[in-house]
C-alpha cells in the first residue's frame, strides 16, 4: 500500500481507504448494502491487513448506525486507525438539525464522538456546502473543535472550487483551521473535477479524496451494453448516483475498461478503474466500499496495479471530455504561461 500526504498537512493516508456507507443498511442506505457488526469487523480487518489506515463514514449513513458499528468494531484498537466522519445533512426534523451552523456542527460532532466511542475524530468533513451559514461561523466552530482536541483535521466535500477558495481565504484572514482536503466524485465516467477541483488540489494543497470511484458499480464490468442491469445492485433498486447523461459514452468506457483488464493476468475492470484514479494528479486517496468481502478483496488488489502507458492512453481516449470555456481559450492563447495546476487539465489537449 502506498501512502500520500493529505493536502497541506503532515498526515499520511493510504492510497485506498475503506468506505462504510454499506454498514447498517437502514432506510435509503439499505440500497447500498447492509453490513452488520461481524461483517464490518471482517472488512476492517481485511482493509487493515492490506495497509488501509483510514475509515470513512458519515453521521447520516443509516442515521448514525454506520458510526455506531464502527465504534463497536474498532473499540479495542482505536489508535491503530484513522477515523473520518461528516456533518451537514439532516439528523432530525428540527430547523437546526442540519447545515453548517455552529449549533449543528458542535452538537453533531458530540453525537458522532459518542457513536464512534472515541474522544477525537481524525478528519471531520463538511459533507456539503451550506450557502445560508456565514463561512466565518462554520470555520470558527471547526477551529474551536480543533483547539478542544475533538477533531484533528477538517475537510470539505462536494464543494465547488469557489466555495473552497472562500473557505481558504477566510481561514487565512481569520487564522482559523484550514481545510486540508476535499472529498469529491471523480471517475472515468465523470471527469468534471478536472476543470477546477483538481487544479485547486494541486495549487492550494487541498488534497482530493474520491468517493464512489466505481460510479456506483457502473465501472465494475457488471453493466454491459444491451444487457439488463444486474439483479441486487443499487441501481436496480433506484439508486441514482451518479447520473448518467450519455449511456452510449458510458458503455464505450466500460468496453475499454474490460479490454484493458483482459490485457492483464487476473485483473478486473474495477481494479483498472481504481488504478487509473490513484495515478491522477492531486488525488490523495480513493474510498472503496463493498457489499461483501469478495468485492472488497477485489478492490484492495488495485493498490498493487500500475497501468502501462498504452493502457492509460486507451482510457484517456475514450473518456476525456472536450475543453469547456475558458479552458479552450486558454489553450489557444495562454499556453506559454500556464502553471502545473493549469496544465493538469489543458496539457493533454495541446497536441490536438
Residue pairs with C-beta under 8 A, 6 or more apart in sequence:
1 14
1 15
1 16
1 50
1 51
1 52
1 303
2 14
2 15
2 278
2 303
3 12
3 13
3 14
3 15
3 51
3 53
4 12
4 13
4 15
4 207
4 284
4 285
5 11
5 12
5 207
5 284
6 12
6 13
6 123
6 153
6 180
6 181
6 207
6 209
6 284
6 285
7 155
7 179
7 180
7 181
7 201
7 205
7 206
7 207
7 284
8 178
8 180
8 204
8 205
8 206
9 153
9 180
9 181
11 82
11 122
11 123
11 152
11 153
11 180
12 53
13 53
13 54
13 82
13 209
13 284
13 285
14 51
14 52
14 53
14 54
14 285
15 278
15 285
15 286
15 303
16 47
16 50
16 52
16 274
16 278
16 285
16 286
16 287
16 288
16 299
16 300
16 302
16 303
17 47
17 52
17 53
17 54
17 55
17 56
17 84
17 209
17 285
17 286
17 287
17 288
18 43
18 44
18 47
18 52
18 54
18 55
18 56
18 287
18 288
18 289
18 296
19 56
19 57
19 211
19 287
19 288
19 289
20 35
20 40
20 55
20 56
20 57
20 61
20 66
20 69
20 70
20 289
21 29
21 32
21 33
21 57
21 58
21 61
21 66
21 289
22 29
22 32
22 33
22 34
22 35
22 289
22 290
22 291
23 33
23 35
23 40
23 57
23 61
23 62
23 65
23 66
23 69
23 70
24 34
24 35
24 61
24 62
24 65
24 66
24 68
24 69
25 32
25 33
25 34
25 35
25 62
25 65
26 62
26 63
26 65
27 62
27 63
29 61
29 62
29 66
31 234
31 237
31 238
31 239
32 234
32 239
32 289
32 291
33 289
33 290
33 291
35 43
35 69
35 291
36 69
37 69
37 72
37 73
39 292
39 293
40 69
40 70
40 73
41 73
42 293
43 290
43 293
43 296
44 55
44 70
44 73
44 74
44 81
46 293
46 296
46 297
46 300
47 55
47 296
47 300
48 80
48 81
50 300
50 303
51 303
52 300
53 81
53 82
54 81
54 82
54 83
54 84
54 122
54 123
54 285
55 70
55 74
55 81
55 82
55 83
55 84
56 84
56 85
56 183
56 209
56 211
56 287
57 66
57 67
57 70
57 83
57 84
57 85
57 86
58 66
58 67
58 85
58 86
58 89
58 125
58 127
59 67
59 85
59 86
59 87
59 89
59 91
59 108
59 111
59 112
59 115
60 86
60 88
60 89
60 90
60 91
60 127
61 67
63 91
64 91
64 111
64 112
64 115
67 85
67 112
67 115
67 116
68 115
68 116
70 83
70 116
71 115
71 116
71 117
71 118
72 117
74 80
74 81
74 83
75 117
78 117
78 118
82 122
82 123
83 116
83 118
83 121
83 122
83 123
84 121
84 122
84 123
84 124
84 125
84 155
85 112
85 116
85 121
85 124
85 125
86 124
86 125
86 126
86 127
86 157
87 100
87 104
87 105
87 108
87 109
87 112
87 124
87 125
87 126
87 127
88 98
88 99
88 100
88 126
88 127
88 128
88 130
89 98
89 127
89 128
90 97
90 98
91 97
91 98
91 108
91 111
92 98
96 103
96 104
97 104
98 104
99 130
99 132
99 133
100 126
100 130
100 133
100 137
100 138
100 141
101 130
101 133
101 137
101 138
101 141
102 137
102 138
102 140
102 141
105 138
105 141
105 142
105 145
106 141
106 144
106 145
109 121
109 124
109 145
109 150
109 151
110 150
112 121
113 119
113 120
113 121
113 150
119 149
119 150
120 149
120 150
120 151
120 152
121 150
121 151
121 152
122 151
122 152
122 153
123 151
123 152
123 153
123 154
123 155
123 180
123 181
124 142
124 145
124 151
124 153
124 154
124 155
125 154
125 155
125 156
125 157
125 183
126 138
126 142
126 154
126 155
126 156
126 157
126 159
126 179
127 157
127 158
128 157
128 158
128 159
129 156
129 158
129 159
129 160
129 163
130 138
135 166
135 167
135 170
136 170
136 174
136 176
138 167
139 167
139 170
139 171
139 174
139 176
139 177
140 174
140 176
142 151
142 154
142 176
142 177
143 176
143 177
145 151
146 152
146 153
146 154
146 177
153 180
153 181
154 177
154 178
154 179
154 180
155 179
155 180
155 181
155 182
155 183
155 206
155 209
156 163
156 164
156 167
156 179
156 181
156 182
156 183
156 206
157 182
157 183
157 184
157 211
158 183
158 184
158 185
159 167
159 182
160 196
160 197
161 196
161 197
161 199
161 200
164 179
164 182
164 197
164 200
164 204
164 206
165 200
165 204
167 179
168 178
168 179
168 204
168 206
170 176
171 177
171 178
171 179
172 178
179 206
180 205
180 206
180 207
181 206
181 207
181 208
181 209
181 284
182 197
182 200
182 201
182 206
182 207
182 208
182 209
183 208
183 209
183 210
183 211
183 287
184 193
184 197
184 208
184 209
184 210
184 211
185 193
185 210
185 211
185 212
185 241
185 242
186 192
186 193
186 194
186 197
186 198
186 208
186 210
186 213
186 277
186 280
186 283
187 210
187 212
187 213
187 214
187 215
187 219
187 242
187 273
187 277
188 215
188 219
188 253
188 257
188 273
188 276
188 315
188 319
189 215
189 218
189 219
189 242
189 244
189 250
189 253
189 319
190 215
190 242
191 319
191 320
191 321
192 321
193 208
194 344
194 345
195 324
195 327
195 345
197 208
198 208
198 280
198 281
198 282
198 283
198 344
198 345
199 282
199 341
199 342
199 344
199 345
200 206
200 341
201 207
201 208
201 281
201 282
201 283
201 284
202 281
202 282
202 340
202 341
202 344
203 339
203 341
207 282
207 283
207 284
207 285
208 282
208 283
208 284
209 283
209 284
209 285
209 286
209 287
210 277
210 283
210 285
210 286
210 287
211 287
212 241
212 242
212 287
213 219
213 273
213 274
213 277
213 286
213 287
213 288
214 220
214 270
214 273
214 274
214 288
214 299
215 242
216 234
216 235
216 239
216 241
216 242
217 223
217 233
217 234
217 235
218 235
218 242
218 244
218 250
218 254
219 253
219 254
219 257
219 269
219 270
219 273
220 268
220 269
220 270
220 273
221 254
221 257
221 258
221 261
221 268
221 269
221 270
222 230
222 233
223 229
223 230
223 235
223 251
223 254
224 251
224 254
225 251
225 254
225 255
229 235
229 236
230 236
244 250
252 318
253 315
253 318
253 319
254 269
255 318
256 314
256 315
256 317
256 318
256 319
257 269
257 272
257 273
257 315
258 269
259 314
260 269
260 272
260 307
260 311
260 314
260 315
261 267
261 268
261 269
261 271
261 272
263 311
264 272
264 305
267 305
268 298
270 298
270 299
270 302
271 298
271 299
271 301
271 302
271 305
272 302
272 305
272 307
272 311
272 315
274 286
274 288
274 299
274 302
274 305
275 302
275 305
275 306
275 307
276 307
276 312
276 315
277 283
277 286
278 286
278 302
278 303
279 306
279 307
279 312
281 344
282 344
288 296
288 299
288 300
288 302
289 296
290 296
290 299
307 315
316 348
320 348
322 328
323 331
323 345
323 346
323 349
327 345
327 346
328 349
330 338
330 342
330 346
331 346
331 349
331 350
334 342
335 346
335 350
338 346
338 347
